[in-house]
Amino acid sequence: MKISELQAFVTVVETGNITLAAERLNRVQSSISHRIRSLEDNLDTLLLDRKTGGCIPTKQGLILYEYALKILRLAEDCKKI
C-alpha cells in the first residue's frame, strides 16, 4: 500500500468520480484507476462501487477512507518535522 494509492482513493471518494480525481491530482484517469485497482488487489476487496455516473465507496471502502485520512494526515505531519 502506497501513499499515492491512498491519495488517489481518498480523492475518488471525495469527488465521486475517477476522472475528476485525476484532474484534481494532475494525473491521467488510467493512473488513478490503476492505483485503485492495486489497492483493491492488495486488500483483496472491492473498495468502490463503479457506476456510469461515478463511484461510491463500498462498506469496506468507507472503513479504508477513514483510515486513509488519518494516514495521510500523519504523513503530512512527518514532512513538517
Secondary structure per residue as TSV (DSSP state, phi and psi in degrees):
chain	resnum	aa	ss	phi	psi
A	1	M	-	360.0	127.9
A	2	K	-	-113.8	153.3
A	3	I	H	-57.8	-41.2
A	4	S	H	-62.5	-33.9
A	5	E	H	-68.8	-42.0
A	6	L	H	-65.7	-40.4
A	7	Q	H	-61.5	-43.5
A	8	A	H	-62.5	-45.8
A	9	F	H	-61.3	-48.4
A	10	V	H	-59.4	-42.4
A	11	T	H	-67.3	-37.7
A	12	V	H	-64.3	-44.3
A	13	V	H	-61.1	-43.7
A	14	E	H	-71.1	-33.4
A	15	T	H	-91.5	-22.8
A	16	G	S	75.4	13.5
A	17	N	-	-156.6	131.4
A	18	I	H	-67.3	-40.1
A	19	T	H	-64.4	-44.4
A	20	L	H	-64.2	-38.3
A	21	A	H	-62.6	-42.3
A	22	A	H	-61.1	-43.7
A	23	E	H	-62.1	-44.6
A	24	R	H	-62.9	-35.7
A	25	L	T	-94.1	5.1
A	26	N	T	55.0	46.5
A	27	R	-	-128.1	168.4
A	28	V	-	-87.3	155.8
A	29	Q	H	-57.2	-40.2
A	30	S	H	-64.5	-31.9
A	31	S	H	-65.6	-43.2
A	32	I	H	-66.8	-44.6
A	33	S	H	-58.5	-43.1
A	34	H	H	-62.3	-42.6
A	35	R	H	-64.6	-40.1
A	36	I	H	-66.3	-45.3
A	37	R	H	-60.1	-39.1
A	38	S	H	-62.8	-43.4
A	39	L	H	-60.5	-47.2
A	40	E	H	-62.2	-39.9
A	41	D	H	-65.5	-45.3
A	42	N	H	-64.5	-35.5
A	43	L	H	-92.9	-7.4
A	44	D	T	54.0	46.7
A	45	T	S	-155.6	155.0
A	46	L	-	-82.6	125.0
A	47	L	-	-101.1	-26.3
A	48	L	E	-129.4	138.9
A	49	D	E	-93.8	106.1
A	50	R	E	-86.6	124.4
A	51	K	E	-124.8	168.7
A	52	T	T	-58.1	-40.5
A	53	G	T	-84.4	-5.3
A	54	G	E	152.0	-159.4
A	55	C	E	-128.4	142.9
A	56	I	E	-127.4	144.2
A	57	P	E	-70.4	144.2
A	58	T	-	-76.7	177.9
A	59	K	H	-56.9	-44.9
A	60	Q	H	-66.4	-35.4
A	61	G	H	-63.5	-38.8
A	62	L	H	-65.4	-38.8
A	63	I	H	-64.7	-47.2
A	64	L	H	-62.8	-38.4
A	65	Y	H	-55.3	-47.3
A	66	E	H	-62.2	-43.9
A	67	Y	H	-66.1	-41.2
A	68	A	H	-62.1	-40.0
A	69	L	H	-59.4	-44.1
A	70	K	H	-63.9	-44.8
A	71	I	H	-62.9	-43.9
A	72	L	H	-65.4	-37.9
A	73	R	H	-64.0	-42.7
A	74	L	H	-64.3	-39.4
A	75	A	H	-63.9	-40.8
A	76	E	H	-64.1	-41.0
A	77	D	H	-60.5	-39.0
A	78	C	H	-63.9	-33.7
A	79	K	H	-67.0	-26.2
A	80	K	H	-82.7	-12.2
A	81	I	-	-79.5	360.0
